[in-house]
């Protein structure tokens, strides 16, 4: 699975740096992790520059060396994802619970429409038809659409907690709103990749790649009800594989980061 360098950096900062009380990180540490993940030096430096310009990273200088830390904006983005990322059962919802959402954004605001669709996709919504979306479980729509970058959208949306009426073909409905075979394939790819020994050298790089792959899978599967998808639906296995590999990698990755900071004189 291929990830953009910015995605990799955010998935490095999320599990290892957010709320860890660490000092700003030397650019050399970030460049080394990205290099292990196949990102060229030029692309990595360009990504750091763009993330500063976008307000995701703050850049400092110690002598001739640059250092980077998360901005409040980036911290908010990472915290929004942390609850589901760390959930022991991220693909499970109470049986029969759904959220319906209807909204309308003017065609002239294509930039806003794109942000709304992106936010709804992360929150688990799939499109049934133009302007009508559905998600498994009960979603806090006010929180999903309440960001400053979506100002005013909540006033254009109506949301309902819903249960299927008798006779509703939930299986057909799910296949209309989501590419169910693609969701299954994403689970299979994740478990096949991480059930065997990771190929990337370095625990920080491995944890970064695991986190990026996991986040991609969470975006793909909103938690479709396994009871409607037949025996062998792979979501539970994916969760087990992620927890096992993360538990194995996280202590070594955190220790590696602390060693790197000590070498750079950032930790005592």
Protein Blocks (a to p, Z undefined) as FASTA:
>chain_A
ZZdfklmmmmmmmmmmgonlpacddfklmmmmmmmnopafklmmmmmmmmmmnopaccdd
ehjbccddddfklmmmmmmmmmmmmpcblmbccehiacdddddddfklmmlmmmmmmmmm
mnopacfbghiacdehjddfklmmmpfklgoklmmpccddddddehiafklmmmmmpcfk
lmmmmmmmmmmmmmpccfbgcjklmmmmmmmmmmmmmmmmgoiafklnoghiaklmmmmm
mmmmmmmmmmmmmmmmmmmmmmnopaZZ
